[in-house]
Amino acid sequence: MKRIGLVMILAFLTAAFASAQKYGFVDSDYIRKNIPSFNQAQEQLDNLSKQWEKEISDGYAVVDQMYKSYQNDVVLLSQDMKAKREEAIVNKEREVKDLQNKYFGVEGELFKKREELVKPIQDEILKAIKTIAAEGSYAAVFDTAAGGNILFANPKFDISDQVLEKLGYKN
């Protein structure tokens, strides 16, 4: 009987403590869109990406042209010449795929450039959120832009503008 009473008291205290917690949320997309250096970095990444995509597309166009030329000439070629042309096509395609992986692979140039340009800004944002959370005694801060399953959030608990102010930006 004493155990049941103790468990009920603990449950009551836990519920009372949990309801006293303070929660906030931010919209990280909104924050990033209001930071000019982030927009410039994103624009630079987009331009690099387009440039590299064109380079890769041009490379595949060359491979396609080599293959079409080979198909047109195949009846006129000796076995040795066929093998050399096929090898040239395969080598060119491998070269383009390697270039694609170099630019867009897991540890590719785009990833490295994003780390160089965007990560410092994201780290600054996170630091500002942590500072505001500590100063305001928030138990948790959620991100509504991250695709979390927050179905409703009261705008009075949105600290996105506070984060921007902490970073030195005015909305």
MDAnalysis code that builds the backbone (N, CA, C; Angstrom):
import MDAnalysis as mda
import numpy as np

u = mda.Universe.empty(513, n_residues=171, atom_resindex=np.repeat(np.arange(171), 3), trajectory=True)
u.add_TopologyAttr("name", ["N", "CA", "C"] * 171)
u.add_TopologyAttr("resid", np.arange(1, 172))
u.add_TopologyAttr("resname", ["MET", "LYS", "ARG", "ILE", "GLY", "LEU", "VAL", "MET", "ILE", "LEU", "ALA", "PHE", "LEU", "THR", "ALA", "ALA", "PHE", "ALA", "SER", "ALA", "GLN", "LYS", "TYR", "GLY", "PHE", "VAL", "ASP", "SER", "ASP", "TYR", "ILE", "ARG", "LYS", "ASN", "ILE", "PRO", "SER", "PHE", "ASN", "GLN", "ALA", "GLN", "GLU", "GLN", "LEU", "ASP", "ASN", "LEU", "SER", "LYS", "GLN", "TRP", "GLU", "LYS", "GLU", "ILE", "SER", "ASP", "GLY", "TYR", "ALA", "VAL", "VAL", "ASP", "GLN", "MET", "TYR", "LYS", "SER", "TYR", "GLN", "ASN", "ASP", "VAL", "VAL", "LEU", "LEU", "SER", "GLN", "ASP", "MET", "LYS", "ALA", "LYS", "ARG", "GLU", "GLU", "ALA", "ILE", "VAL", "ASN", "LYS", "GLU", "ARG", "GLU", "VAL", "LYS", "ASP", "LEU", "GLN", "ASN", "LYS", "TYR", "PHE", "GLY", "VAL", "GLU", "GLY", "GLU", "LEU", "PHE", "LYS", "LYS", "ARG", "GLU", "GLU", "LEU", "VAL", "LYS", "PRO", "ILE", "GLN", "ASP", "GLU", "ILE", "LEU", "LYS", "ALA", "ILE", "LYS", "THR", "ILE", "ALA", "ALA", "GLU", "GLY", "SER", "TYR", "ALA", "ALA", "VAL", "PHE", "ASP", "THR", "ALA", "ALA", "GLY", "GLY", "ASN", "ILE", "LEU", "PHE", "ALA", "ASN", "PRO", "LYS", "PHE", "ASP", "ILE", "SER", "ASP", "GLN", "VAL", "LEU", "GLU", "LYS", "LEU", "GLY", "TYR", "LYS", "ASN"])
u.atoms.positions = np.array([
    [0.812, -1.181, 0.000],
    [0.000, 0.000, 0.000],
    [0.862, 1.254, 0.000],
    [1.960, 1.214, 0.789],
    [2.862, 2.361, 0.844],
    [3.509, 2.593, -0.512],
    [3.796, 1.490, -1.210],
    [4.428, 1.607, -2.528],
    [3.508, 2.301, -3.513],
    [2.282, 1.944, -3.517],
    [1.317, 2.552, -4.441],
    [1.210, 4.047, -4.152],
    [1.162, 4.397, -2.890],
    [1.102, 5.810, -2.511],
    [2.360, 6.548, -2.953],
    [3.522, 5.930, -2.784],
    [4.788, 6.547, -3.190],
    [4.837, 6.728, -4.707],
    [4.397, 5.709, -5.450],
    [4.376, 5.785, -6.913],
    [3.438, 6.896, -7.366],
    [2.289, 7.019, -6.718],
    [1.324, 8.066, -7.095],
    [1.895, 9.454, -6.809],
    [2.590, 9.603, -5.692],
    [3.201, 10.899, -5.357],
    [4.285, 11.236, -6.372],
    [5.122, 10.250, -6.714],
    [6.175, 10.479, -7.715],
    [5.568, 10.833, -9.071],
    [4.511, 10.142, -9.457],
    [3.850, 10.438, -10.729],
    [3.289, 11.853, -10.726],
    [2.686, 12.253, -9.636],
    [2.129, 13.593, -9.517],
    [3.224, 14.647, -9.599],
    [4.329, 14.423, -8.881],
    [5.438, 15.387, -8.905],
    [6.060, 15.471, -10.292],
    [6.215, 14.335, -10.950],
    [6.782, 14.316, -12.302],
    [5.874, 15.077, -13.264],
    [4.574, 14.852, -13.173],
    [3.617, 15.556, -14.037],
    [3.637, 17.054, -13.764],
    [3.705, 17.427, -12.503],
    [3.740, 18.848, -12.149],
    [5.021, 19.493, -12.661],
    [6.150, 18.788, -12.525],
    [7.435, 19.313, -12.989],
    [7.435, 19.442, -14.507],
    [6.911, 18.420, -15.196],
    [6.903, 18.419, -16.660],
    [6.033, 19.543, -17.197],
    [4.907, 19.815, -16.532],
    [4.025, 20.859, -17.040],
    [4.609, 22.251, -16.813],
    [5.578, 22.370, -15.912],
    [6.191, 23.662, -15.635],
    [7.325, 23.973, -16.598],
    [7.669, 23.034, -17.470],
    [8.760, 23.251, -18.414],
    [8.362, 24.286, -19.456],
    [9.351, 24.986, -19.936],
    [9.135, 26.020, -20.932],
    [9.684, 25.514, -22.272],
    [8.891, 25.618, -23.319],
    [9.286, 25.144, -24.638],
    [9.221, 26.292, -25.628],
    [10.048, 26.214, -26.652],
    [10.034, 27.216, -27.706],
    [10.266, 26.532, -29.034],
    [10.116, 27.283, -30.091],
    [10.419, 26.730, -31.404],
    [10.994, 27.817, -32.294],
    [11.692, 27.371, -33.319],
    [12.247, 28.264, -34.321],
    [11.875, 27.722, -35.701],
    [11.935, 28.575, -36.671],
    [11.783, 28.181, -38.065],
    [13.135, 28.451, -38.718],
    [13.950, 27.398, -38.840],
    [15.315, 27.588, -39.337],
    [15.336, 28.093, -40.783],
    [14.328, 27.729, -41.589],
    [14.259, 28.267, -42.956],
    [14.076, 29.778, -42.926],
    [13.184, 30.234, -42.090],
    [12.928, 31.668, -41.926],
    [14.200, 32.386, -41.474],
    [14.905, 31.811, -40.530],
    [16.132, 32.421, -40.012],
    [17.173, 32.519, -41.124],
    [17.404, 31.405, -41.833],
    [18.417, 31.405, -42.899],
    [18.072, 32.398, -44.005],
    [16.791, 32.499, -44.359],
    [16.378, 33.418, -45.424],
    [16.606, 34.878, -45.042],
    [16.685, 35.153, -43.752],
    [16.894, 36.518, -43.286],
    [18.352, 36.822, -42.957],
    [19.253, 35.938, -43.354],
    [20.683, 36.167, -43.155],
    [21.324, 36.307, -44.542],
    [21.716, 37.521, -44.921],
    [22.262, 37.752, -46.264],
    [23.471, 36.870, -46.601],
    [24.360, 36.633, -45.645],
    [25.542, 35.822, -45.945],
    [25.152, 34.387, -46.280],
    [24.086, 33.879, -45.674],
    [23.614, 32.535, -46.013],
    [23.082, 32.509, -47.439],
    [22.298, 33.518, -47.797],
    [21.746, 33.588, -49.155],
    [22.848, 33.703, -50.199],
    [23.893, 34.472, -49.897],
    [25.032, 34.592, -50.813],
    [25.764, 33.264, -50.951],
    [25.956, 32.576, -49.840],
    [26.625, 31.273, -49.867],
    [25.803, 30.279, -50.678],
    [24.491, 30.290, -50.479],
    [23.620, 29.366, -51.210],
    [23.645, 29.669, -52.703],
    [23.669, 30.951, -53.042],
    [23.732, 31.349, -54.454],
    [25.054, 30.889, -55.080],
    [26.132, 31.037, -54.341],
    [27.440, 30.600, -54.828],
    [27.447, 29.079, -55.041],
    [26.858, 28.340, -54.114],
    [26.781, 26.880, -54.254],
    [25.924, 26.493, -55.462],
    [24.819, 27.199, -55.663],
    [23.946, 26.921, -56.809],
    [24.671, 27.163, -58.121],
    [25.441, 28.257, -58.194],
    [26.189, 28.561, -59.414],
    [27.253, 27.502, -59.698],
    [27.972, 27.090, -58.652],
    [28.974, 26.032, -58.823],
    [28.314, 24.744, -59.288],
    [27.207, 24.416, -58.678],
    [26.488, 23.193, -59.019],
    [26.057, 23.213, -60.487],
    [25.506, 24.330, -60.937],
    [25.078, 24.447, -62.333],
    [26.264, 24.314, -63.283],
    [27.376, 24.944, -62.930],
    [28.575, 24.880, -63.757],
    [29.062, 23.431, -63.869],
    [29.114, 22.738, -62.753],
    [29.587, 21.354, -62.752],
    [28.597, 20.418, -63.445],
    [27.296, 20.674, -63.282],
    [26.291, 19.869, -63.968],
    [26.440, 20.017, -65.477],
    [26.712, 21.229, -65.950],
    [26.901, 21.453, -67.384],
    [28.137, 20.711, -67.880],
    [29.206, 20.775, -67.097],
    [30.445, 20.090, -67.478],
    [30.199, 18.580, -67.596],
    [29.450, 18.032, -66.671],
    [29.155, 16.599, -66.702],
    [28.210, 16.269, -67.855],
    [27.216, 17.118, -68.051],
    [26.280, 16.922, -69.158],
    [27.012, 16.956, -70.500],
    [27.938, 17.901, -70.651],
    [28.736, 17.981, -71.871],
    [29.568, 16.717, -72.055],
    [30.108, 16.203, -70.963],
    [30.897, 14.972, -71.030],
    [30.057, 13.793, -71.490],
    [28.843, 13.675, -70.961],
    [27.955, 12.590, -71.388],
    [27.517, 12.775, -72.839],
    [27.397, 14.014, -73.284],
    [27.058, 14.273, -74.686],
    [28.184, 13.779, -75.599],
    [29.423, 13.963, -75.178],
    [30.574, 13.468, -75.944],
    [30.533, 11.939, -76.002],
    [30.243, 11.306, -74.866],
    [30.148, 9.838, -74.835],
    [29.048, 9.367, -75.786],
    [27.906, 10.038, -75.739],
    [26.789, 9.680, -76.604],
    [27.174, 9.830, -78.080],
    [27.856, 10.904, -78.396],
    [28.286, 11.130, -79.782],
    [29.298, 10.063, -80.213],
    [30.212, 9.722, -79.316],
    [31.194, 8.671, -79.620],
    [30.481, 7.341, -79.898],
    [29.465, 7.031, -79.115],
    [28.733, 5.781, -79.278],
    [27.954, 5.770, -80.594],
    [27.281, 6.888, -80.914],
    [26.538, 6.969, -82.174],
    [27.474, 6.834, -83.374],
    [28.616, 7.475, -83.303],
    [29.610, 7.378, -84.376],
    [30.090, 5.936, -84.517],
    [30.314, 5.301, -83.395],
    [30.743, 3.899, -83.393],
    [29.678, 3.011, -84.045],
    [28.408, 3.231, -83.687],
    [27.327, 2.430, -84.264],
    [27.238, 2.619, -85.777],
    [27.490, 3.836, -86.251],
    [27.445, 4.103, -87.688],
    [28.596, 3.431, -88.422],
    [29.737, 3.326, -87.752],
    [30.946, 2.809, -88.396],
    [31.203, 1.339, -88.105],
    [30.430, 0.709, -87.247],
    [30.751, -0.631, -86.754],
    [30.912, -1.663, -87.869],
    [30.113, -1.593, -88.910],
    [30.209, -2.576, -90.003],
    [31.492, -2.410, -90.809],
    [32.078, -1.238, -90.770],
    [33.284, -0.977, -91.554],
    [34.579, -1.221, -90.774],
    [34.461, -1.454, -89.457],
    [35.644, -1.548, -88.600],
    [36.125, -2.981, -88.447],
    [37.437, -3.118, -88.326],
    [38.015, -4.430, -88.032],
    [37.801, -4.734, -86.547],
    [38.010, -5.963, -86.155],
    [37.839, -6.356, -84.759],
    [38.728, -5.508, -83.849],
    [39.945, -5.290, -84.261],
    [40.894, -4.507, -83.467],
    [40.406, -3.068, -83.308],
    [39.918, -2.476, -84.400],
    [39.422, -1.102, -84.350],
    [38.145, -1.009, -83.504],
    [37.274, -2.032, -83.608],
    [36.066, -2.062, -82.779],
    [36.450, -2.056, -81.306],
    [37.387, -2.891, -80.950],
    [37.817, -3.003, -79.550],
    [38.388, -1.674, -79.056],
    [39.198, -1.015, -79.893],
    [39.784, 0.271, -79.499],
    [38.714, 1.337, -79.315],
    [37.748, 1.382, -80.212],
    [36.679, 2.388, -80.104],
    [35.810, 2.122, -78.882],
    [35.476, 0.851, -78.663],
    [34.675, 0.484, -77.489],
    [35.414, 0.871, -76.210],
    [36.701, 0.596, -76.186],
    [37.511, 0.939, -75.009],
    [37.553, 2.449, -74.796],
    [37.664, 3.211, -75.886],
    [37.683, 4.672, -75.787],
    [36.352, 5.188, -75.229],
    [35.248, 4.587, -75.679],
    [33.924, 4.998, -75.188],
    [33.798, 4.686, -73.706],
    [34.179, 3.488, -73.313],
    [34.093, 3.083, -71.907],
    [34.988, 3.969, -71.044],
    [36.191, 4.255, -71.520],
    [37.112, 5.111, -70.757],
    [36.565, 6.525, -70.590],
    [35.985, 7.062, -71.655],
    [35.417, 8.411, -71.582],
    [34.230, 8.429, -70.617],
    [33.389, 7.398, -70.662],
    [32.250, 7.333, -69.750],
    [32.727, 7.210, -68.298],
    [33.744, 6.407, -68.073],
    [34.309, 6.262, -66.727],
    [34.888, 7.597, -66.250],
    [35.538, 8.313, -67.156],
    [36.111, 9.624, -66.834],
    [35.016, 10.607, -66.394],
    [33.897, 10.610, -67.110],
    [32.784, 11.505, -66.781],
    [32.160, 11.097, -65.442],
    [32.001, 9.803, -65.217],
    [31.435, 9.333, -63.942],
    [32.359, 9.690, -62.777],
    [33.662, 9.559, -62.986],
    [34.623, 9.949, -61.944],
    [34.527, 11.438, -61.645],
    [34.369, 12.235, -62.703],
    [34.218, 13.678, -62.530],
    [32.928, 13.987, -61.761],
    [31.856, 13.282, -62.093],
    [30.584, 13.467, -61.404],
    [30.735, 13.124, -59.917],
    [31.419, 12.045, -59.626],
    [31.646, 11.649, -58.236],
    [32.555, 12.655, -57.520],
    [33.531, 13.185, -58.242],
    [34.439, 14.183, -57.661],
    [33.663, 15.429, -57.229],
    [32.723, 15.849, -58.051],
    [31.961, 17.053, -57.748],
    [30.804, 16.798, -56.782],
    [30.048, 15.722, -57.026],
    [28.792, 15.521, -56.303],
    [28.776, 14.304, -55.392],
    [29.898, 13.624, -55.246],
    [29.958, 12.448, -54.392],
    [29.824, 12.806, -52.923],
    [29.808, 11.772, -52.082],
    [29.612, 11.943, -50.647],
    [30.629, 12.915, -50.047],
    [31.860, 12.806, -50.428],
    [32.907, 13.716, -49.954],
    [33.399, 14.608, -51.105],
    [32.495, 14.916, -52.021],
    [32.856, 15.665, -53.217],
    [33.068, 17.151, -52.979],
    [33.392, 17.834, -54.054],
    [33.686, 19.266, -54.011],
    [32.498, 20.089, -53.507],
    [31.283, 19.715, -53.934],
    [30.101, 20.456, -53.492],
    [29.913, 20.315, -51.978],
    [30.112, 19.112, -51.473],
    [30.008, 18.874, -50.027],
    [31.049, 19.715, -49.281],
    [32.275, 19.719, -49.774],
    [33.354, 20.482, -49.119],
    [33.068, 21.981, -49.162],
    [32.577, 22.454, -50.297],
    [32.270, 23.874, -50.438],
    [31.116, 24.264, -49.518],
    [30.125, 23.381, -49.406],
    [28.997, 23.645, -48.511],
    [29.496, 23.715, -47.064],
    [30.382, 22.807, -46.700],
    [30.967, 22.821, -45.354],
    [31.707, 24.137, -45.112],
    [32.408, 24.608, -46.120],
    [33.200, 25.835, -46.007],
    [32.324, 27.076, -45.890],
    [31.250, 27.136, -46.682],
    [30.440, 28.345, -46.757],
    [29.250, 28.363, -45.788],
    [28.567, 27.253, -45.639],
    [27.300, 27.228, -44.914],
    [27.457, 26.790, -43.459],
    [28.333, 25.851, -43.204],
    [28.446, 25.308, -41.847],
    [28.764, 26.376, -40.801],
    [29.671, 27.326, -41.051],
    [29.911, 28.365, -40.042],
    [28.646, 29.175, -39.703],
    [27.820, 29.435, -40.698],
    [26.580, 30.183, -40.471],
    [25.616, 29.334, -39.643],
    [25.501, 28.063, -39.983],
    [24.621, 27.173, -39.229],
    [25.102, 27.015, -37.787],
    [26.408, 26.955, -37.604],
    [26.961, 26.861, -36.246],
    [26.632, 28.113, -35.437],
    [26.705, 29.278, -36.097],
    [26.349, 30.547, -35.449],
    [24.880, 30.555, -35.018],
    [24.018, 30.070, -35.898],
    [22.589, 30.006, -35.602],
    [22.350, 29.084, -34.401],
    [22.974, 27.924, -34.422],
    [22.802, 26.971, -33.322],
    [23.306, 27.543, -32.001],
    [24.420, 28.239, -32.059],
    [24.967, 28.860, -30.849],
    [23.982, 29.900, -30.294],
    [23.398, 30.700, -31.182],
    [22.420, 31.712, -30.758],
    [21.185, 31.050, -30.146],
    [20.726, 29.956, -30.751],
    [19.565, 29.245, -30.212],
    [19.881, 28.700, -28.822],
    [21.050, 28.116, -28.672],
    [21.441, 27.567, -27.367],
    [21.548, 28.666, -26.316],
    [22.079, 29.816, -26.704],
    [22.199, 30.940, -25.763],
    [20.823, 31.423, -25.322],
    [19.926, 31.610, -26.278],
    [18.567, 32.061, -25.953],
    [17.855, 31.020, -25.096],
    [18.038, 29.751, -25.426],
    [17.404, 28.679, -24.650],
    [17.907, 28.682, -23.209],
    [19.210, 28.902, -23.039],
    [19.769, 28.933, -21.685],
    [19.285, 30.175, -20.931],
    [19.308, 31.329, -21.583],
    [18.870, 32.574, -20.941],
    [17.383, 32.547, -20.599],
    [16.588, 31.924, -21.451],
    [15.139, 31.889, -21.233],
    [14.671, 30.653, -20.488],
    [15.603, 29.822, -20.075],
    [15.288, 28.584, -19.338],
    [14.319, 27.681, -20.105],
    [14.560, 27.547, -21.399],
    [13.737, 26.651, -22.203],
    [14.212, 25.220, -21.987],
    [13.265, 24.297, -21.790],
    [13.604, 22.883, -21.653],
    [13.937, 22.295, -23.018],
    [13.282, 22.802, -24.051],
    [13.516, 22.304, -25.408],
    [13.142, 23.384, -26.405],
    [13.851, 23.381, -27.513],
    [13.529, 24.265, -28.626],
    [13.398, 23.375, -29.859],
    [12.257, 23.450, -30.520],
    [11.979, 22.621, -31.684],
    [12.134, 23.448, -32.952],
    [12.427, 22.752, -34.050],
    [12.543, 23.412, -35.350],
    [11.341, 23.024, -36.197],
    [10.503, 23.978, -36.525],
    [9.305, 23.690, -37.314],
    [9.632, 23.456, -38.785],
    [10.797, 23.890, -39.238],
    [11.162, 23.719, -40.642],
    [11.798, 22.362, -40.906],
    [12.194, 21.652, -39.888],
    [12.928, 20.406, -40.059],
    [12.027, 19.225, -40.391],
    [10.747, 19.467, -40.589],
    [9.849, 18.387, -40.942],
    [9.412, 17.568, -39.737],
    [9.624, 18.115, -38.545],
    [9.154, 17.431, -37.347],
    [7.638, 17.401, -37.347],
    [7.089, 16.546, -36.568],
    [5.639, 16.392, -36.541],
    [4.990, 17.332, -35.547],
    [5.287, 18.600, -35.652],
    [4.629, 19.599, -34.818],
    [3.389, 20.039, -35.575],
    [2.243, 19.663, -35.052],
    [0.997, 19.962, -35.748],
    [0.507, 21.371, -35.494],
    [0.839, 21.914, -34.341],
    [0.448, 23.273, -34.017],
    [1.491, 23.853, -33.076],
    [1.820, 25.108, -33.292],
    [2.726, 25.811, -32.393],
    [2.215, 27.239, -32.238],
    [2.018, 27.633, -31.025],
    [1.541, 28.973, -30.734],
    [2.650, 29.968, -31.102],
    [2.364, 30.948, -31.950],
    [3.392, 31.899, -32.389],
    [4.073, 32.661, -31.244],
    [3.435, 32.759, -30.099],
    [4.065, 33.493, -29.002],
    [5.299, 32.767, -28.474],
    [5.456, 31.478, -28.800],
    [6.617, 30.717, -28.369],
    [7.673, 30.609, -29.468],
    [7.457, 31.312, -30.580],
    [8.420, 31.316, -31.682],
    [9.551, 32.287, -31.339],
    [10.761, 31.771, -31.227],
    [11.911, 32.605, -30.856],
    [12.815, 32.881, -32.050],
    [12.309, 32.666, -33.264],
    [13.104, 32.874, -34.482],
    [13.633, 34.302, -34.581],
    [12.781, 35.294, -34.294],
    [13.219, 36.689, -34.372],
    [14.268, 37.000, -33.302],
    [14.144, 36.370, -32.145],
    [15.159, 36.550, -31.100],
    [16.504, 36.010, -31.576],
    [16.480, 34.881, -32.284],
    [17.717, 34.305, -32.816],
    [18.344, 35.269, -33.811],
    [17.532, 35.820, -34.713],
    [18.046, 36.781, -35.689],
    [18.639, 38.005, -34.988],
    [17.960, 38.500, -33.957],
    [18.483, 39.644, -33.210],
    [19.802, 39.298, -32.536],
    [19.893, 38.103, -31.970],
    [21.118, 37.657, -31.307],
    [22.277, 37.595, -32.300],
    [21.950, 37.286, -33.558],
    [22.965, 37.215, -34.619],
    [23.262, 38.581, -35.214],
    [22.488, 39.597, -34.808],
    [22.737, 40.953, -35.298],
    [21.915, 41.346, -36.498],
    [20.836, 40.616, -36.771],
    [19.992, 40.931, -37.916],
    [18.623, 41.380, -37.430],
    [18.042, 42.316, -38.143],
    [16.705, 42.793, -37.837],
    [15.779, 42.334, -38.938],
    [14.593, 41.906, -38.550],
    [13.611, 41.505, -39.570],
    [12.743, 42.702, -39.901],
])
